[in-house]
Structure formats: C-alpha cells, structure tokens
Amino acid sequence: MNLIALPAFSDNYIWMLHDGRQAIVVDPGDAAPVQSALDANGLALAAILVTHHHPDHVGGVDALRPRLQGPVHAPAHEVIPQPNVPLHDGDRIQVLGIEFEVFDVPGHTAGHIAYVERPRAGQPPATGAAPILFCGDTLFSAGCGRLFEGTPAQMHASLTRLAALPGQTQVCCTHEYTEANLRFAAAVEPANTAVADHVRACGALRAQGLPTLPSTVARERAINPFLRCAEPDVIRAARAQGAANDSAVEVFAALREWKNRFR
C-alpha cells in the first residue's frame, strides 16, 4: 500500500492510499490533483474519507463522484456534500481491506473526526511501516488547528486522545505548516533540542521540495507545545502569556491565543 501526499492550493495536502489498482483519498478540497494522480497511476477511486466541512477539504468531492466506485465517508454532525456515509465516534470502516476507527475530535470544528488505522491481530499496518492517522486540521506537526467552532477544553481533550496513540503512528496532517509551527515551538521552549533538530531536518526536506509529513505521534509528543501542556517550560511560557493557572486547559488556551498572533 502506497501513502502519497498530493499538494493542493498553497499549502494543503490531500492524502492518497493506493495498492496499484485502487485508491482512497482523504479531504479532497480540489479534484484536479486527485484526478491527475489517478490517471498517472492507472487507479480507480474506491472511497473518499472526509474529516470536516471546510471547503478546502470537501470542495472536490462532487467533481470526483463520476470516478468514485464506493462511498464518501464523512462526519455525522457536519454538513458534507451528499450522499455520504455518516460516521460517529467508535465506528469502524473497511476501505481497501484497511480497518479504520473513527474518533470524534472537536475543536477546530464542532463535528471534526479523525480516522485511526487499527491493524487486525497478526496483520501489519497498511504501509508495512506503522499505523496511519488521518487527523485533518486537528493536529498539525508542531501545532494544532485554530478553534473556529470548539472550545479550548474540547481541543485539548481531542489532542490528548490523539497523543495517546502508539508512538510509531504516522500523523497525516493536511497542511504544510510545519516550519512556521516550529518557529512558535522554539519560542515556547527555547531549550527543547528535539525542536531544534527537527527545524534542521524540515529545512532540508523543504529545500528538496519534499513534504515534512507524515510526522509520528512520538515526534509530536517531543516537539509539539500543544501536546506538552504539563511540561514546566511550557507552563512558564503560557503563564507569561496570561494563563490564569497551571492547569493543562488554561495552558493550552494561552498557547493557542499566543499562536494566533505569533509572527
């Protein structure tokens, strides 16, 4: 199974998984990159997975329907182009023989979901390397989505749930925000050597025109300030930015407000 990040717009990625014959795509905001990849690889489109309702994630769904040979899977509590299969927390779906569990991860939007690969007992993950997480705009490498519809408590709970996944899990975010997020992470934790190391690694990747993604859950635990709200240096930085106390939600809320205005 091949995992590919298809660039779209200025900084989006549409994720594609294919086995050489059939493909699934995640959050196709634009149909054109998907159609080009299908044609270039001689693939049939077996399914579409949607994480949330924003146009840069669903804008290409209807244009892809003539090529679609299976369902559109989508969050049950958001308005997504119809028809689709509405999904709730804890649902499991099978696509191209891969089993995904659905997580409700509100915060960026009210009904946002994520897809977590759950390999069957004794079976390897789809890519043969590590399980896959399609997290939409909830979790970014070294960052997280803005709170357009949810609360800090909701987003913190969503991120905590994702951070509890196995460390090798591949984090398939949908925007190339990593370098900008790392600048903020370095401001929060100037002494974090994992952040400094990843700045260098990502700079080398981008210099070659390569994506910085997927990340891993283990890496995000080490570099992402929004997953590190209990760390003393992160708490100190958040208190200096107005956090009322040391609780994880207060720290998260202060970090998110700081990031909104960070340049």
Phi and psi restraints in degrees (value plus and minus 20) as a CYANA .aco file:
   2 ASN   PHI    -126.7   -86.7
   2 ASN   PSI     111.9   151.9
   3 LEU   PHI    -128.3   -88.3
   3 LEU   PSI     101.9   141.9
   4 ILE   PHI    -150.7  -110.7
   4 ILE   PSI     117.8   157.8
   5 ALA   PHI    -118.6   -78.6
   5 ALA   PSI      94.1   134.1
   6 LEU   PHI    -114.5   -74.5
   6 LEU   PSI      95.5   135.5
   7 PRO   PHI     -84.9   -44.9
   7 PRO   PSI     121.7   161.7
   8 ALA   PHI    -165.4  -125.4
   8 ALA   PSI     131.8   171.8
   9 PHE   PHI      32.1    72.1
   9 PHE   PSI    -161.9  -121.9
  10 SER   PHI    -111.4   -71.4
  10 SER   PSI     -48.8    -8.8
  11 ASP   PHI    -171.6  -131.6
  11 ASP   PSI      -6.7    33.3
  12 ASN   PHI    -103.0   -63.0
  12 ASN   PSI     136.6   176.6
  13 TYR   PHI    -143.8  -103.8
  13 TYR   PSI     113.3   153.3
  14 ILE   PHI    -121.6   -81.6
  14 ILE   PSI      99.3   139.3
  15 TRP   PHI    -105.0   -65.0
  15 TRP   PSI     117.0   157.0
  16 MET   PHI    -146.1  -106.1
  16 MET   PSI     113.8   153.8
  17 LEU   PHI    -136.4   -96.4
  17 LEU   PSI     109.4   149.4
  18 HIS   PHI    -165.0  -125.0
  18 HIS   PSI     136.1   176.1
  19 ASP   PHI    -130.0   -90.0
  19 ASP   PSI      -4.2    35.8
  20 GLY   PHI      74.5   114.5
  20 GLY   PSI     -32.6     7.4
  21 ARG   PHI    -147.8  -107.8
  21 ARG   PSI     -63.4   -23.4
  22 GLN   PHI    -147.2  -107.2
  22 GLN   PSI     134.9   174.9
  23 ALA   PHI    -156.5  -116.5
  23 ALA   PSI     134.2   174.2
  24 ILE   PHI    -140.0  -100.0
  24 ILE   PSI     128.5   168.5
  25 VAL   PHI    -147.0  -107.0
  25 VAL   PSI     131.5   171.5
  26 VAL   PHI    -140.0  -100.0
  26 VAL   PSI     105.2   145.2
  27 ASP   PHI      36.7    76.7
  27 ASP   PSI      39.6    79.6
  28 PRO   PHI     -98.4   -58.4
  28 PRO   PSI      66.2   106.2
  29 GLY   PHI     -87.3   -47.3
  29 GLY   PSI     -44.9    -4.9
  30 ASP   PHI    -153.6  -113.6
  30 ASP   PSI     109.4   149.4
  31 ALA   PHI     -94.6   -54.6
  31 ALA   PSI     -49.6    -9.6
  32 ALA   PHI     -79.6   -39.6
  32 ALA   PSI     -68.1   -28.1
  33 PRO   PHI     -82.3   -42.3
  33 PRO   PSI     -54.6   -14.6
  34 VAL   PHI     -87.5   -47.5
  34 VAL   PSI     -67.2   -27.2
  35 GLN   PHI     -80.0   -40.0
  35 GLN   PSI     -61.4   -21.4
  36 SER   PHI     -82.9   -42.9
  36 SER   PSI     -62.9   -22.9
  37 ALA   PHI     -88.1   -48.1
  37 ALA   PSI     -58.8   -18.8
  38 LEU   PHI     -81.5   -41.5
  38 LEU   PSI     -65.6   -25.6
  39 ASP   PHI     -86.2   -46.2
  39 ASP   PSI     -64.0   -24.0
  40 ALA   PHI     -83.8   -43.8
  40 ALA   PSI     -50.9   -10.9
  41 ASN   PHI    -125.7   -85.7
  41 ASN   PSI     -18.9    21.1
  42 GLY   PHI      42.7    82.7
  42 GLY   PSI      24.1    64.1
  43 LEU   PHI    -126.3   -86.3
  43 LEU   PSI     127.5   167.5
  44 ALA   PHI    -113.3   -73.3
  44 ALA   PSI     125.9   165.9
  45 LEU   PHI    -111.2   -71.2
  45 LEU   PSI      90.0   130.0
  46 ALA   PHI    -109.5   -69.5
  46 ALA   PSI     -49.5    -9.5
  47 ALA   PHI    -187.1  -147.1
  47 ALA   PSI     137.4   177.4
  48 ILE   PHI    -143.6  -103.6
  48 ILE   PSI     114.3   154.3
  49 LEU   PHI    -132.1   -92.1
  49 LEU   PSI     113.0   153.0
  50 VAL   PHI    -141.2  -101.2
  50 VAL   PSI     115.6   155.6
  51 THR   PHI    -117.2   -77.2
  51 THR   PSI     -52.9   -12.9
  52 HIS   PHI    -183.3  -143.3
  52 HIS   PSI     155.1   195.1
  53 HIS   PHI    -108.4   -68.4
  53 HIS   PSI     -23.9    16.1
  54 HIS   PHI     -81.5   -41.5
  54 HIS   PSI     123.9   163.9
  55 PRO   PHI     -77.5   -37.5
  55 PRO   PSI     -52.7   -12.7
  56 ASP   PHI     -95.0   -55.0
  56 ASP   PSI     -16.0    24.0
  57 HIS   PHI    -138.4   -98.4
  57 HIS   PSI     -39.5     0.5
  58 VAL   PHI    -143.6  -103.6
  58 VAL   PSI     -23.3    16.7
  59 GLY   PHI     -81.8   -41.8
  59 GLY   PSI     -43.0    -3.0
  60 GLY   PHI    -119.4   -79.4
  60 GLY   PSI     -18.9    21.1
  61 VAL   PHI     -80.1   -40.1
  61 VAL   PSI     -72.7   -32.7
  62 ASP   PHI     -84.8   -44.8
  62 ASP   PSI     -56.5   -16.5
  63 ALA   PHI     -87.6   -47.6
  63 ALA   PSI     -42.1    -2.1
  64 LEU   PHI    -108.4   -68.4
  64 LEU   PSI     -31.9     8.1
  65 ARG   PHI     -77.9   -37.9
  65 ARG   PSI     -56.7   -16.7
  66 PRO   PHI     -80.3   -40.3
  66 PRO   PSI     -43.4    -3.4
  67 ARG   PHI    -119.1   -79.1
  67 ARG   PSI     -27.6    12.4
  68 LEU   PHI    -100.4   -60.4
  68 LEU   PSI     107.5   147.5
  69 GLN   PHI    -126.5   -86.5
  69 GLN   PSI     -12.5    27.5
  70 GLY   PHI    -169.0  -129.0
  70 GLY   PSI    -178.4  -138.4
  71 PRO   PHI    -106.6   -66.6
  71 PRO   PSI     142.6   182.6
  72 VAL   PHI    -118.4   -78.4
  72 VAL   PSI      97.8   137.8
  73 HIS   PHI    -115.0   -75.0
  73 HIS   PSI     114.9   154.9
  74 ALA   PHI    -173.0  -133.0
  74 ALA   PSI     140.0   180.0
  75 PRO   PHI     -84.9   -44.9
  75 PRO   PSI     115.6   155.6
  76 ALA   PHI     -88.5   -48.5
  76 ALA   PSI     -47.5    -7.5
  77 HIS   PHI    -123.6   -83.6
  77 HIS   PSI       2.6    42.6
  78 GLU   PHI    -152.7  -112.7
  78 GLU   PSI     137.9   177.9
  79 VAL   PHI    -106.6   -66.6
  79 VAL   PSI      88.4   128.4
  80 ILE   PHI    -142.1  -102.1
  80 ILE   PSI     125.7   165.7
  81 PRO   PHI     -69.8   -29.8
  81 PRO   PSI     112.0   152.0
  82 GLN   PHI    -113.6   -73.6
  82 GLN   PSI     135.1   175.1
  83 PRO   PHI     -99.8   -59.8
  83 PRO   PSI     134.8   174.8
  84 ASN   PHI    -172.4  -132.4
  84 ASN   PSI     146.6   186.6
  85 VAL   PHI    -116.6   -76.6
  85 VAL   PSI      90.0   130.0
  86 PRO   PHI     -94.9   -54.9
  86 PRO   PSI     114.3   154.3
  87 LEU   PHI    -137.2   -97.2
  87 LEU   PSI     123.6   163.6
  88 HIS   PHI    -140.5  -100.5
  88 HIS   PSI     144.5   184.5
  89 ASP   PHI     -74.0   -34.0
  89 ASP   PSI     111.3   151.3
  90 GLY   PHI      69.9   109.9
  90 GLY   PSI     -32.1     7.9
  91 ASP   PHI     -82.2   -42.2
  91 ASP   PSI     131.9   171.9
  92 ARG   PHI    -145.4  -105.4
  92 ARG   PSI     117.1   157.1
  93 ILE   PHI    -147.6  -107.6
  93 ILE   PSI     133.2   173.2
  94 GLN   PHI    -133.8   -93.8
  94 GLN   PSI     104.7   144.7
  95 VAL   PHI    -156.0  -116.0
  95 VAL   PSI     105.6   145.6
  96 LEU   PHI      30.3    70.3
  96 LEU   PSI      16.3    56.3
  97 GLY   PHI      58.5    98.5
  97 GLY   PSI     -16.9    23.1
  98 ILE   PHI    -119.6   -79.6
  98 ILE   PSI     112.7   152.7
  99 GLU   PHI    -118.7   -78.7
  99 GLU   PSI     106.8   146.8
 100 PHE   PHI    -137.2   -97.2
 100 PHE   PSI     120.0   160.0
 101 GLU   PHI    -119.8   -79.8
 101 GLU   PSI     121.6   161.6
 102 VAL   PHI    -113.5   -73.5
 102 VAL   PSI     110.2   150.2
 103 PHE   PHI    -132.2   -92.2
 103 PHE   PSI     110.9   150.9
 104 ASP   PHI     -94.7   -54.7
 104 ASP   PSI     104.8   144.8
 105 VAL   PHI    -154.3  -114.3
 105 VAL   PSI      46.6    86.6
 106 PRO   PHI     -87.5   -47.5
 106 PRO   PSI     137.4   177.4
 107 GLY   PHI     128.3   168.3
 107 GLY   PSI     -83.9   -43.9
 108 HIS   PHI     -85.0   -45.0
 108 HIS   PSI     -69.7   -29.7
 109 THR   PHI    -148.3  -108.3
 109 THR   PSI     146.3   186.3
 110 ALA   PHI     -90.3   -50.3
 110 ALA   PSI     -52.5   -12.5
 111 GLY   PHI    -133.3   -93.3
 111 GLY   PSI      -1.6    38.4
 112 HIS   PHI     -75.4   -35.4
 112 HIS   PSI     118.7   158.7
 113 ILE   PHI    -145.5  -105.5
 113 ILE   PSI     143.5   183.5
 114 ALA   PHI    -148.1  -108.1
 114 ALA   PSI     137.5   177.5
 115 TYR   PHI    -136.3   -96.3
 115 TYR   PSI     100.7   140.7
 116 VAL   PHI    -134.5   -94.5
 116 VAL   PSI      99.0   139.0
 117 GLU   PHI     -87.3   -47.3
 117 GLU   PSI     113.8   153.8
 118 ARG   PHI    -143.1  -103.1
 118 ARG   PSI      67.9   107.9
 119 PRO   PHI     -78.4   -38.4
 119 PRO   PSI     122.9   162.9
 120 ARG   PHI     -88.0   -48.0
 120 ARG   PSI     134.4   174.4
 121 ALA   PHI     -74.8   -34.8
 121 ALA   PSI     107.7   147.7
 122 GLY   PHI      62.6   102.6
 122 GLY   PSI     -22.1    17.9
 123 GLN   PHI    -127.3   -87.3
 123 GLN   PSI     124.7   164.7
 124 PRO   PHI     -95.9   -55.9
 124 PRO   PSI     141.8   181.8
 125 PRO   PHI     -81.2   -41.2
 125 PRO   PSI     146.3   186.3
 126 ALA   PHI     -77.6   -37.6
 126 ALA   PSI     -62.2   -22.2
 127 THR   PHI    -107.5   -67.5
 127 THR   PSI     -21.4    18.6
 128 GLY   PHI      59.2    99.2
 128 GLY   PSI     -23.5    16.5
 129 ALA   PHI    -128.6   -88.6
 129 ALA   PSI     -80.8   -40.8
 130 ALA   PHI    -179.2  -139.2
 130 ALA   PSI     135.9   175.9
 131 PRO   PHI     -81.0   -41.0
 131 PRO   PSI     137.4   177.4
 132 ILE   PHI    -130.2   -90.2
 132 ILE   PSI     119.5   159.5
 133 LEU   PHI    -139.4   -99.4
 133 LEU   PSI      99.3   139.3
 134 PHE   PHI    -119.5   -79.5
 134 PHE   PSI      85.9   125.9
 135 CYS   PHI    -131.3   -91.3
 135 CYS   PSI     -13.4    26.6
 136 GLY   PHI      37.5    77.5
 136 GLY   PSI    -149.0  -109.0
 137 ASP   PHI    -127.9   -87.9
 137 ASP   PSI       0.2    40.2
 138 THR   PHI     -98.6   -58.6
 138 THR   PSI     -75.6   -35.6
 139 LEU   PHI    -133.7   -93.7
 139 LEU   PSI     107.0   147.0
 140 PHE   PHI    -131.7   -91.7
 140 PHE   PSI     143.0   183.0
 141 SER   PHI     -87.9   -47.9
 141 SER   PSI     101.7   141.7
 142 ALA   PHI      46.7    86.7
 142 ALA   PSI      -5.5    34.5
 143 GLY   PHI    -180.0  -140.0
 143 GLY   PSI    -188.1  -148.1
 144 CYS   PHI    -172.3  -132.3
 144 CYS   PSI     147.9   187.9
 145 GLY   PHI     -92.1   -52.1
 145 GLY   PSI     137.5   177.5
 146 ARG   PHI     -87.7   -47.7
 146 ARG   PSI     135.2   175.2
 147 LEU   PHI    -111.4   -71.4
 147 LEU   PSI      60.5   100.5
 148 PHE   PHI     -97.0   -57.0
 148 PHE   PSI     -54.2   -14.2
 149 GLU   PHI    -150.0  -110.0
 149 GLU   PSI     -36.8     3.2
 150 GLY   PHI    -126.7   -86.7
 150 GLY   PSI    -196.8  -156.8
 151 THR   PHI    -126.2   -86.2
 151 THR   PSI     141.3   181.3
 152 PRO   PHI     -75.8   -35.8
 152 PRO   PSI     -59.4   -19.4
 153 ALA   PHI     -83.3   -43.3
 153 ALA   PSI     -60.7   -20.7
 154 GLN   PHI     -84.6   -44.6
 154 GLN   PSI     -67.0   -27.0
 155 MET   PHI     -86.5   -46.5
 155 MET   PSI     -60.3   -20.3
 156 HIS   PHI     -81.0   -41.0
 156 HIS   PSI     -62.6   -22.6
 157 ALA   PHI     -83.8   -43.8
 157 ALA   PSI     -60.3   -20.3
 158 SER   PHI     -83.0   -43.0
 158 SER   PSI     -65.7   -25.7
 159 LEU   PHI     -86.8   -46.8
 159 LEU   PSI     -57.3   -17.3
 160 THR   PHI     -81.9   -41.9
 160 THR   PSI     -59.2   -19.2
 161 ARG   PHI     -84.3   -44.3
 161 ARG   PSI     -63.5   -23.5
 162 LEU   PHI     -88.6   -48.6
 162 LEU   PSI     -57.5   -17.5
 163 ALA   PHI     -86.2   -46.2
 163 ALA   PSI     -39.1     0.9
 164 ALA   PHI    -102.9   -62.9
 164 ALA   PSI     -25.8    14.2
 165 LEU   PHI     -87.4   -47.4
 165 LEU   PSI     140.7   180.7
 166 PRO   PHI     -74.0   -34.0
 166 PRO   PSI     121.9   161.9
 167 GLY   PHI     -79.1   -39.1
 167 GLY   PSI     -50.4   -10.4
 168 GLN   PHI     -99.5   -59.5
 168 GLN   PSI     -26.3    13.7
 169 THR   PHI     -75.2   -35.2
 169 THR   PSI     110.8   150.8
 170 GLN   PHI    -100.1   -60.1
 170 GLN   PSI     104.0   144.0
 171 VAL   PHI    -115.5   -75.5
 171 VAL   PSI      86.3   126.3
 172 CYS   PHI    -120.3   -80.3
 172 CYS   PSI      67.3   107.3
 173 CYS   PHI     -98.8   -58.8
 173 CYS   PSI     149.5   189.5
 174 THR   PHI    -135.2   -95.2
 174 THR   PSI      -5.8    34.2
 175 HIS   PHI    -162.8  -122.8
 175 HIS   PSI     126.3   166.3
 176 GLU   PHI    -109.5   -69.5
 176 GLU   PSI      53.7    93.7
 177 TYR   PHI    -127.8   -87.8
 177 TYR   PSI     -14.3    25.7
 178 THR   PHI     -80.2   -40.2
 178 THR   PSI     -67.6   -27.6
 179 GLU   PHI     -84.3   -44.3
 179 GLU   PSI     -61.2   -21.2
 180 ALA   PHI     -84.8   -44.8
 180 ALA   PSI     -60.1   -20.1
 181 ASN   PHI     -85.1   -45.1
 181 ASN   PSI     -56.8   -16.8
 182 LEU   PHI     -86.7   -46.7
 182 LEU   PSI     -52.6   -12.6
 183 ARG   PHI     -81.9   -41.9
 183 ARG   PSI     -60.3   -20.3
 184 PHE   PHI     -88.5   -48.5
 184 PHE   PSI     -63.6   -23.6
 185 ALA   PHI     -78.3   -38.3
 185 ALA   PSI     -57.7   -17.7
 186 ALA   PHI     -89.1   -49.1
 186 ALA   PSI     -50.9   -10.9
 187 ALA   PHI     -90.3   -50.3
 187 ALA   PSI     -54.9   -14.9
 188 VAL   PHI     -92.9   -52.9
 188 VAL   PSI     -64.5   -24.5
 189 GLU   PHI    -148.5  -108.5
 189 GLU   PSI      58.4    98.4
 190 PRO   PHI     -79.7   -39.7
 190 PRO   PSI     -45.1    -5.1
 191 ALA   PHI    -113.3   -73.3
 191 ALA   PSI     -15.9    24.1
 192 ASN   PHI     -98.0   -58.0
 192 ASN   PSI      85.0   125.0
 193 THR   PHI     -89.6   -49.6
 193 THR   PSI     -47.1    -7.1
 194 ALA   PHI     -84.1   -44.1
 194 ALA   PSI     -56.9   -16.9
 195 VAL   PHI     -84.6   -44.6
 195 VAL   PSI     -67.5   -27.5
 196 ALA   PHI     -80.9   -40.9
 196 ALA   PSI     -61.8   -21.8
 197 ASP   PHI     -83.0   -43.0
 197 ASP   PSI     -60.4   -20.4
 198 HIS   PHI     -94.4   -54.4
 198 HIS   PSI     -49.1    -9.1
 199 VAL   PHI     -76.9   -36.9
 199 VAL   PSI     -66.5   -26.5
 200 ARG   PHI     -85.5   -45.5
 200 ARG   PSI     -63.1   -23.1
 201 ALA   PHI     -83.7   -43.7
 201 ALA   PSI     -62.2   -22.2
 202 CYS   PHI     -90.7   -50.7
 202 CYS   PSI     -55.8   -15.8
 203 GLY   PHI     -80.2   -40.2
 203 GLY   PSI     -60.2   -20.2
 204 ALA   PHI     -86.7   -46.7
 204 ALA   PSI     -60.4   -20.4
 205 LEU   PHI     -83.6   -43.6
 205 LEU   PSI     -67.5   -27.5
 206 ARG   PHI     -87.8   -47.8
 206 ARG   PSI     -50.5   -10.5
 207 ALA   PHI     -83.8   -43.8
 207 ALA   PSI     -45.1    -5.1
 208 GLN   PHI    -114.9   -74.9
 208 GLN   PSI     -16.0    24.0
 209 GLY   PHI      55.0    95.0
 209 GLY   PSI       1.2    41.2
 210 LEU   PHI    -121.0   -81.0
 210 LEU   PSI     131.7   171.7
 211 PRO   PHI     -90.9   -50.9
 211 PRO   PSI     132.8   172.8
 212 THR   PHI    -104.8   -64.8
 212 THR   PSI     -19.4    20.6
 213 LEU   PHI    -136.9   -96.9
 213 LEU   PSI     139.7   179.7
 214 PRO   PHI     -92.9   -52.9
 214 PRO   PSI     134.6   174.6
 215 SER   PHI    -112.0   -72.0
 215 SER   PSI    -187.0  -147.0
 216 THR   PHI    -152.1  -112.1
 216 THR   PSI     138.5   178.5
 217 VAL   PHI     -80.9   -40.9
 217 VAL   PSI     -60.1   -20.1
 218 ALA   PHI     -82.5   -42.5
 218 ALA   PSI     -63.1   -23.1
 219 ARG   PHI     -82.6   -42.6
 219 ARG   PSI     -62.2   -22.2
 220 GLU   PHI     -85.6   -45.6
 220 GLU   PSI     -55.3   -15.3
 221 ARG   PHI     -81.0   -41.0
 221 ARG   PSI     -49.3    -9.3
 222 ALA   PHI    -106.8   -66.8
 222 ALA   PSI     -49.0    -9.0
 223 ILE   PHI    -138.1   -98.1
 223 ILE   PSI     -36.5     3.5
 224 ASN   PHI    -112.5   -72.5
 224 ASN   PSI      91.1   131.1
 225 PRO   PHI     -80.2   -40.2
 225 PRO   PSI     -47.8    -7.8
 226 PHE   PHI     -94.1   -54.1
 226 PHE   PSI     -34.0     6.0
 227 LEU   PHI    -120.5   -80.5
 227 LEU   PSI     -16.9    23.1
 228 ARG   PHI    -143.0  -103.0
 228 ARG   PSI      14.4    54.4
 229 CYS   PHI     -91.5   -51.5
 229 CYS   PSI     -27.7    12.3
 230 ALA   PHI    -119.8   -79.8
 230 ALA   PSI     -22.4    17.6
 231 GLU   PHI     -95.9   -55.9
 231 GLU   PSI     116.4   156.4
 232 PRO   PHI     -75.4   -35.4
 232 PRO   PSI     -63.1   -23.1
 233 ASP   PHI     -85.9   -45.9
 233 ASP   PSI     -55.4   -15.4
 234 VAL   PHI     -90.3   -50.3
 234 VAL   PSI     -61.1   -21.1
 235 ILE   PHI     -81.0   -41.0
 235 ILE   PSI     -64.9   -24.9
 236 ARG   PHI     -80.9   -40.9
 236 ARG   PSI     -62.6   -22.6
 237 ALA   PHI     -84.9   -44.9
 237 ALA   PSI     -60.7   -20.7
 238 ALA   PHI     -87.6   -47.6
 238 ALA   PSI     -59.7   -19.7
 239 ARG   PHI     -82.7   -42.7
 239 ARG   PSI     -57.5   -17.5
 240 ALA   PHI     -87.5   -47.5
 240 ALA   PSI     -39.3     0.7
 241 GLN   PHI    -120.3   -80.3
 241 GLN   PSI     -10.5    29.5
 242 GLY   PHI      89.3   129.3
 242 GLY   PSI     -15.1    24.9
 243 ALA   PHI     -79.0   -39.0
 243 ALA   PSI     112.7   152.7
 244 ALA   PHI     -93.4   -53.4
 244 ALA   PSI     -47.1    -7.1
 245 ASN   PHI    -176.3  -136.3
 245 ASN   PSI    -194.3  -154.3
 246 ASP   PHI    -111.1   -71.1
 246 ASP   PSI     -13.5    26.5
 247 SER   PHI     -85.7   -45.7
 247 SER   PSI     129.9   169.9
 248 ALA   PHI     -80.0   -40.0
 248 ALA   PSI     -59.3   -19.3
 249 VAL   PHI     -88.6   -48.6
 249 VAL   PSI     -61.2   -21.2
 250 GLU   PHI     -83.6   -43.6
 250 GLU   PSI     -62.1   -22.1
 251 VAL   PHI     -82.4   -42.4
 251 VAL   PSI     -66.0   -26.0
 252 PHE   PHI     -79.6   -39.6
 252 PHE   PSI     -67.2   -27.2
 253 ALA   PHI     -80.1   -40.1
 253 ALA   PSI     -61.8   -21.8
 254 ALA   PHI     -85.9   -45.9
 254 ALA   PSI     -60.3   -20.3
 255 LEU   PHI     -83.3   -43.3
 255 LEU   PSI     -62.2   -22.2
 256 ARG   PHI     -86.6   -46.6
 256 ARG   PSI     -60.5   -20.5
 257 GLU   PHI     -85.0   -45.0
 257 GLU   PSI     -60.6   -20.6
 258 TRP   PHI     -81.4   -41.4
 258 TRP   PSI     -66.0   -26.0
 259 LYS   PHI     -82.8   -42.8
 259 LYS   PSI     -54.0   -14.0
 260 ASN   PHI     -79.5   -39.5
 260 ASN   PSI     -50.5   -10.5
 261 ARG   PHI    -129.3   -89.3
 261 ARG   PSI     -17.4    22.6
 262 PHE   PHI     -93.4   -53.4
 262 PHE   PSI     116.8   156.8
